[in-house]
């Protein structure tokens, strides 16, 4: 059996929100992202489908999209996303983001050392968990005892 052809990386992520205007405000006003497309869910016409990007042109790999389903709030479980992470250059940038989020009254975790990178956690208006993670040191670094350092990202709660 032959190997599958290679992929080019993550193209975009699509999530569900309960209020598209609140989600748009979060992406634009808190994260400083751009709304690059407003359309409808082609598989469910009439359902808003908005595209938000960290760049003005919305290149693949920079885009998160949302379907609006006002009555969709549920309990995370199998088949649901736990969180998704965006990269930042280094710990100094991570701390700048932490301060930026706190200035906008977003509850954000302390900086966590994840062995392979450092990160912070916060949530969108519907409670979807975001992570901002540094580029290094990278996944080639190993723990002394792999898997022994399970850390709950919210163990110390959030602070403003």
N, C-alpha and C positions, 0 to 999 in steps of 0.2 A: 504494500500500500504506500502510495507517495504522500509526502508532506503537503499540507495545504499551502496555497500561495500566501505571502506575507501581507499583513495589514499595515496601514500607514500610521496607526495610533488612534487615540480616542477622537472621534469626530464631534459629537455633542452628547449631552445628557438631557433627557426629557423628564420632567417632574410634574406633579399635580399640585395645584394650589386651590384654596377656597375663595380667594379674592384677587383677581388679576391686577387690579389697580393698586392694591396694597403691596403685592409682590413687585410690580413695576417700580413703585416708589422706593422699596427696599433696594432693588438693584441699582437704580439711578442715583438716589439721594444718599444712601448709606455706602454702597460699594463703589459708586462712581462709574458703573458700567453703562452701556448704551443699549437702548431698545433698537434693534436692527431690523425687526420684522414683526408685523402684527397680521395674523391671518386666522384661519380656523383649522380645526382638526379635520383633516381630509377623510378620516375614517368615522368621524362623528360630526357632520356638518352642523354649524351653529355653536359649537364649543370653541371659545377663544383659544388661540395658540400663539403665544408671544415668544420671541427670541431675544435673549439678552447676551451681550458679548463684552468681554473686557477690552475689545478693540472696536473702533468705529466701523470697521468693515465686516466684522463677524466671521472671520476666517475659521475654518474647521479647527477644532481643538481649543477654541476660545469661547464657545457658545453653550449656554444652558437655555433650554426651552421649557415652557410651562403650558399645560392644559388647565383651564379653569373648570372645576367641578365644585360648586358651592357647598354641596352636602356630602362631601367625600371624606371628611375627617374620620380616621379610623385608628386602629392600633397597629403599630409596625409589627411585622412578623415575616415568615417565609415569603420570599418573592418581593419583598420591599427592600429599598436601599437603607443601609444603616447611616451612612454619611458619604460625602464626596469631598475631595481635597483639591485645592488650587495651590500652585507653587508660588513661592516668593524666593528672592535671591538668597537672603541670609537672615541671621537672627536679628540684626539691627532693623531690617525691613519688617520682620515679623513683629517686633516691638512697636514700630511705627503704626502698623495696622491695629495692634491691640489698643493703643492710645486713641487712634482715629475712631474705632468702634465704640469705645467707652465714652468718648466725647459726644457720640450720637445716641447715648443711652442703650446701646446693645450690650447685653450680658455676654461676657467673654471670659474664657478660662485663663488661668495662668499659663505661662509658657511651659510646655511639657517636653521632656527629653525622651524621644522615642527610639533611641540608639542610632537609627538610620537617618534621622532628621529631627528637628524641633518643630513644634506646632502649637497652634491655639485653636480653640473650638468655640463656635457660636451657632445660633439658629436663625432661620428665616422666620417670617411672621407665622407660618404654619407649623413651626417646630422642626423643620428639616435641618439636620446637623451639617454644618460646614466646617471644614478644617482648612487652615492655611499652613503649609508645610515648607520648610527650608529645602534647598536643593541638596544639601550635604549633611552628613558625610556620605550618604548613599547606601544602597542595599548590599554592597560588597562587604560592608563591615558586619561582623557577627557578634552576637551576644556571647558572654562566657558560657552560659548555660542556655541555649536557645529555647525560647518559649517560657522561661522562668520569670520574666518581668512583665507579666500581664498587668496593664495599667488601665483603669477606668478613666476615660477622658474627663469625666465630670466628678471625679472623686473629691475634689476640693470645692466643687460648685463653681458658680460664676461670680465674678466681681465686676462692679462698674467703677 
